[in-house]
Amino acid sequence: MIFIYRTIDNKLQCRDEIEKDCWINLVNPTEAEINRVSAETGLDYDFLKYPLDDEEIPRVEVEDDQAMIIINVPIRTDDDIIYDTIPLGMILNDDYIVTVCLEDTNLLEEFNLSRIKGIATFKKTRFIFHTLNRKTTLFLRYLRDINRRAEKMEAELTKSMKNKELLALLNFQKSLTYFSTSLRYNAKVMNRLLRGKTIKMYEEDVDLLEDVIIENSQAIEMAEIYGNITKSTTDAFSSMISNNLSTTMKLLTSITIILAIPTMIASFWGMNVSVPFENSGSIFGFVIILVAALIACIFCIILLRKKDML
C-alpha cells in the first residue's frame, strides 16, 4: 500500500499524487508501487527494496544526492512471542522522504501535529529524527509492558508451577533479546548520523538526535536488566519444577518399595512347595505372616525416612 502526505497549514494532509516535499509511506508495497515511487521521485530502487527484508540489518547508506537509513522498530504480534522487531527504512533526497516497512507502524497517528510540534514533511532531517524518537519511545513502552507482564507471570508461577507460565517467560526473554540486539544496531545508526556526514543537520536537529540517543541508551539498559531478571527467574523456576519432579519420583519409588514387601512375603505362600503353617488349619499362621509383613513395612518406612525419601 502507498500513502502520500504533505504538510499544509501545519497539518499532515493526505494527497492523491506524489508532490514535492511530501512524505510517501509504503506499507508492504507491491513491485508496481515500488517502481512508481522510484520513477517519480528518482530514489534508488534497491534503497526502496532493502527494508522489505525482515532480516535486514540497521545501517546508513549514501549514494549521490540520496540517503537510506534503516532502523529496527518494535511491533506486537499475535503469536506466542508477542513482541518482535522489523526493519523500517527511511529514504530521502532534496525533494522527497519515503518510509518503507513490511507492516503499518502507525507513523501517521504518532505524527499528529497536535501532539508533536516542529515536524513537517519539508523538514526532512527533523522528520527522520522525530521518527527515531517515536520508535525509541515505543521500545521503552513495550519494555515496561514486558516487565509488567513478566512480573504477573512470576506471581502465577509461585502458585501453579505450570508449563504455560514458564513458556510465557521464555517468550518474554526471547522478545527482550530481540529488543536488545535491535537497540544496539539502532545506536550505531544514530551515532553515525550524529557525526553529521550523512545528512545535513541544524543545531536544533543535533539537540533532538542527542536526546534520542540518550533515550536509546536507556532502552538498552532496561532491556539488559529485564532480560537478566527474566532469565534468572526462568532458570530458578525451571530448577524448582525439576526439583518437584524429583521429589515426586522419590515418593512414588518409596511407596513402590513399601508395597513390594507384603507382596513378596505373600508370594512365598503361593509357591508349589511346602511352607510353614501350610497344614496347621489355624488362623494363627496367617496372623503371624501378617504381623511379619507389617513389621517389615514399618522398618522399611523408618529406613526410607532416614534416607530422606519420604
DALINGI-V272322 format. One record per pair of residues at least 12 apart in sequence whose C-alpha atoms are under 10 Angstrom apart, sorted by the first residue. I is the first residue (numbers start at 1). J is the second residue. Records with the same first field share a line. If there is no record, write none. Layout:
I=J + J
This chain:
1=25 + 26 + 27 + 28 + 29 + 30 + 33 + 34 + 102 + 103 + 104
2=16 + 24 + 25 + 26 + 27 + 28 + 29 + 30 + 33 + 34 + 37 + 99 + 100
3=15 + 16 + 17 + 18 + 23 + 24 + 25 + 26 + 27 + 98 + 99 + 108
4=16 + 17 + 18 + 19 + 22 + 23 + 24 + 25 + 26 + 98
5=17 + 18 + 19 + 21 + 22 + 23 + 24 + 25 + 108 + 121
6=18 + 19 + 20 + 21 + 22 + 23 + 24 + 120 + 121 + 122
7=21 + 22 + 23 + 113 + 119 + 120 + 121 + 122 + 123
8=120 + 121
10=113 + 114 + 117 + 118 + 119 + 120 + 121
11=111 + 112 + 113 + 114 + 119 + 120 + 121
12=108 + 111 + 112 + 113 + 119 + 120 + 121
17=40
18=36 + 37 + 40 + 41 + 96
19=40 + 41 + 95 + 96
20=41 + 94 + 95 + 96 + 97 + 121 + 122
21=93 + 94 + 95 + 96 + 97 + 120 + 121 + 122 + 123 + 124
22=95 + 96 + 97 + 98 + 120 + 121 + 122 + 124
23=92 + 95 + 96 + 97 + 98 + 99 + 120 + 121 + 122 + 124 + 127
24=37 + 41 + 90 + 91 + 96 + 97 + 98 + 99 + 100 + 121
25=90 + 97 + 98 + 99 + 100 + 101 + 104 + 105 + 107 + 108
26=48 + 89 + 98 + 99 + 100 + 101 + 102 + 103 + 104
27=52 + 88 + 99 + 100 + 101 + 102 + 103 + 104 + 105
28=51 + 52 + 100 + 101 + 102 + 103 + 104
29=48 + 49 + 52 + 100 + 101 + 102 + 103
31=49
34=46 + 48 + 49 + 100
35=48 + 49
37=98
40=96
41=92 + 93 + 94 + 95 + 96 + 97 + 98
42=65 + 66 + 92 + 93 + 95 + 96
43=63 + 65 + 66 + 67 + 68 + 91 + 92 + 93 + 96 + 97 + 98
44=63 + 66 + 67 + 68 + 91 + 92
46=68
47=61 + 62 + 63 + 66 + 67 + 68 + 69 + 70 + 89 + 90 + 91 + 92 + 100
48=68 + 89 + 90 + 91 + 98 + 99 + 100 + 101
49=89 + 100 + 101
50=68 + 70 + 87 + 88 + 89 + 100 + 101
51=68 + 69 + 70 + 71 + 72 + 86 + 87 + 88 + 89 + 90 + 91 + 99 + 100 + 101 + 102
52=86 + 87 + 88 + 89 + 100 + 101 + 102 + 103
53=86 + 87 + 88 + 101 + 102
54=72 + 85 + 86 + 87 + 88 + 101 + 102
55=72 + 85 + 86 + 87
56=70 + 71 + 72 + 86 + 87 + 88 + 89
57=70 + 71 + 72 + 86 + 87 + 182 + 185 + 186
58=70 + 71 + 72 + 86 + 87 + 88 + 89 + 182 + 183 + 184 + 185 + 186 + 187 + 188 + 189
59=71 + 72 + 89 + 185 + 186 + 187 + 188 + 189 + 190 + 192
60=89 + 90 + 91 + 188 + 189 + 190 + 192 + 193 + 198
61=91 + 198
62=91 + 92 + 197 + 198 + 199
63=93 + 198
64=93
65=92 + 93 + 94 + 199
66=91 + 92 + 93 + 94 + 95 + 96 + 97 + 198 + 199
67=90 + 91 + 92 + 93 + 94 + 97 + 198 + 199
68=89 + 90 + 91 + 92 + 93 + 97 + 98 + 99 + 198 + 199
69=88 + 89 + 90 + 91 + 92 + 99 + 128 + 189 + 190 + 193 + 198
70=87 + 88 + 89 + 90 + 91 + 99 + 100 + 101 + 185 + 186 + 189
71=85 + 86 + 87 + 88 + 89 + 90 + 132 + 135 + 182 + 183 + 185 + 186 + 187 + 188 + 189 + 190
72=84 + 85 + 86 + 87 + 88 + 89 + 101 + 132 + 135 + 136 + 178 + 179 + 181 + 182 + 183 + 184 + 185 + 186
73=85 + 86 + 87 + 88 + 89 + 101 + 105 + 132 + 134 + 135 + 136 + 138 + 139 + 179 + 182 + 183 + 186
74=86 + 87 + 88 + 105 + 135 + 136 + 138 + 139 + 140 + 141 + 142 + 143 + 175 + 178 + 179 + 182 + 183
75=103 + 104 + 105 + 135 + 138 + 139 + 142
76=142
79=171
80=167 + 168 + 170 + 171 + 172
81=167 + 168 + 169 + 170 + 171 + 172 + 173 + 174 + 175
82=146 + 168 + 171 + 172 + 174 + 175
83=142 + 143 + 146 + 171 + 172 + 174 + 175 + 176 + 178 + 179
84=174 + 175 + 176 + 177 + 178 + 179 + 182
85=139 + 175 + 178 + 179 + 181 + 182 + 183
86=101 + 102 + 103 + 105 + 178 + 182
87=100 + 101 + 102 + 103 + 182
88=100 + 101 + 102 + 103 + 105 + 131 + 135
89=101 + 102
90=127 + 128 + 131
91=124 + 128
92=124 + 125 + 128 + 199
93=124 + 199
94=122 + 124
95=121 + 122 + 124
96=121 + 122 + 124
97=121 + 122 + 123 + 124 + 125 + 127 + 128
98=124
99=128 + 131
105=135
107=131 + 134 + 135
110=130 + 131 + 134 + 135
111=127 + 130 + 131 + 134
116=130 + 134
117=130
118=130
119=131
124=199 + 200 + 201
125=199 + 200 + 201 + 202 + 205 + 206
126=201 + 202 + 204 + 205 + 206 + 208 + 209
127=205
128=205 + 209
129=190 + 193 + 205 + 206 + 208 + 209 + 210 + 211 + 212
130=205 + 208 + 209 + 212
131=212
132=186 + 190 + 208 + 209 + 212 + 213 + 216
133=208 + 209 + 211 + 212 + 213 + 215 + 216
134=212
135=212 + 216
136=183 + 186 + 212 + 213 + 214 + 215 + 216 + 217 + 218 + 219
137=212 + 215 + 216 + 219
138=219
139=179 + 180 + 182 + 183 + 215 + 216 + 219 + 220 + 222 + 223
140=179 + 215 + 216 + 218 + 219 + 220 + 222 + 223
141=219
142=175 + 176 + 179 + 219
143=172 + 175 + 176 + 179 + 219 + 220 + 222 + 223 + 226 + 227
144=219 + 222 + 223 + 226
146=169 + 172 + 173 + 175 + 176 + 223 + 226 + 227 + 230
147=172 + 176 + 222 + 223 + 225 + 226 + 227 + 229 + 230
149=168 + 169 + 172
150=165 + 166 + 168 + 169 + 170 + 171 + 172 + 173 + 226 + 229 + 230 + 233
151=169 + 230 + 233
152=165 + 169
153=165 + 166 + 167 + 168 + 169
154=166 + 168 + 169 + 230 + 233 + 234 + 237
157=169 + 234 + 237
158=237 + 240
161=237 + 238 + 240 + 241 + 244
162=241
163=238 + 241
165=234
166=233 + 234 + 235 + 237 + 238 + 241
167=234
168=234
169=230 + 231 + 233 + 234
170=230 + 231 + 233 + 234 + 235
172=226 + 227 + 230 + 231
173=223 + 226 + 227 + 228 + 229 + 230 + 231 + 234
174=227 + 230 + 231
175=223 + 227
176=220 + 222 + 223 + 224 + 225 + 226 + 227 + 228 + 230
177=223 + 224 + 226 + 227
178=223
179=219 + 220 + 222 + 223 + 224 + 227
180=219 + 220 + 221 + 222 + 223 + 224 + 227
181=220 + 223 + 224
182=220
183=216 + 217 + 218 + 219 + 220 + 221 + 223
184=216 + 217 + 219 + 220
186=213 + 216 + 217
187=212 + 213 + 214 + 216 + 217 + 220
188=213
189=213
190=209 + 210 + 212 + 213 + 216
191=209 + 210 + 213
193=206 + 209
194=206 + 207 + 209 + 210 + 213
247=308 + 309 + 310
248=309 + 310
249=309
250=308 + 309 + 310
251=304 + 308 + 309 + 310
252=309 + 310
253=309 + 310
254=300 + 301 + 304 + 305 + 309 + 310
255=301 + 304 + 309 + 310
257=297 + 300 + 301 + 304
258=294 + 296 + 297 + 298 + 299 + 300 + 301 + 304
259=297
260=297
261=293 + 294 + 296 + 297 + 300
262=289 + 290 + 292 + 293 + 294 + 295 + 296 + 297
263=293
264=293
265=289 + 290 + 292 + 293 + 296
266=289 + 290 + 293
269=289
276=289
277=289
